[in-house]
Every structure is written in structure tokens, then in C-alpha cells.
Amino acid sequence: MKIEAGMNLNYLQERMGSTATNNEAFQMRELLLESGYEGQDTADIPESTWLAMLDQAVAAAE
């Protein structure tokens, strides 16, 4: 899925996992954009980076 400011949060939420919330997806999108991934595909992000960003997004959403 292409990372952009207007990306569908429902699809990102699905990509994050079955327990992800809409707020966590919002935080993840913001992290992806702030980290310079705009225009790239979520599948191209290294797994270790993706997992670390998931942790950050969950923490930010609390």
C-alpha cells in the first residue's frame, strides 16, 4: 500500500494487525510520513523497522 497523507486508514489498520485501532493506524501513518516513507509501499519497509514503528504507534495512541 502506498504511503501518503491521504491513505486509507482502514487498509493500514488491516496491515498493522487484527487488534490495531483506528487511532493506532493514524499514529502509524504519521510516523511513516515523518520518517520519510511517503510515496513508498508499506511492504518495502524492513520488518524490524515496521515492528519498531508499530510499537511507537501503539504507545503514541495511548
C-alpha positions as semicolon CSV with decimal commas, in nm:
position;residue;x (nm);y (nm);z (nm)
1;M;0,000;0,000;0,000
2;K;0,137;0,338;-0,099
3;I;0,222;0,564;0,193
4;E;0,072;0,911;0,159
5;A;-0,111;1,169;0,368
6;G;-0,448;1,069;0,224
7;M;-0,402;0,694;0,251
8;N;-0,696;0,485;0,369
9;L;-0,651;0,422;0,741
10;N;-0,874;0,115;0,730
11;Y;-0,629;-0,059;0,496
12;L;-0,334;0,048;0,708
13;Q;-0,513;-0,077;1,017
14;E;-0,557;-0,418;0,849
15;R;-0,188;-0,423;0,755
16;M;-0,097;-0,350;1,118
17;G;-0,292;-0,649;1,252
18;S;-0,631;-0,756;1,373
19;T;-0,607;-0,577;1,707
20;A;-0,498;-0,239;1,566
21;T;-0,727;0,056;1,632
22;N;-0,808;0,346;1,403
23;N;-0,610;0,580;1,629
24;E;-0,307;0,349;1,612
25;A;-0,335;0,348;1,232
26;F;-0,345;0,728;1,236
27;Q;-0,032;0,738;1,452
28;M;0,139;0,484;1,225
29;R;0,063;0,692;0,916
30;E;0,209;0,998;1,086
31;L;0,524;0,806;1,183
32;L;0,564;0,672;0,830
33;L;0,533;1,020;0,681
34;E;0,765;1,179;0,940
35;S;1,022;0,904;0,877
36;G;1,044;0,983;0,507
37;Y;0,847;0,687;0,368
38;E;0,597;0,895;0,171
39;G;0,546;0,750;-0,177
40;Q;0,687;0,410;-0,082
41;D;0,497;0,087;-0,030
42;T;0,441;-0,044;0,321
43;A;0,562;-0,388;0,205
44;D;0,905;-0,237;0,127
45;I;0,973;-0,125;0,484
46;P;1,217;-0,364;0,656
47;E;1,037;-0,588;0,906
48;S;1,247;-0,473;1,202
49;T;1,169;-0,110;1,121
50;W;0,799;-0,186;1,073
51;L;0,776;-0,365;1,409
52;A;0,956;-0,083;1,590
53;M;0,720;0,169;1,432
54;L;0,420;-0,042;1,535
55;D;0,536;-0,021;1,896
56;Q;0,577;0,357;1,864
57;A;0,233;0,398;1,707
58;V;0,064;0,197;1,983
59;A;0,243;0,397;2,250
60;A;0,152;0,728;2,085
61;A;-0,213;0,625;2,059
62;E;-0,249;0,563;2,433
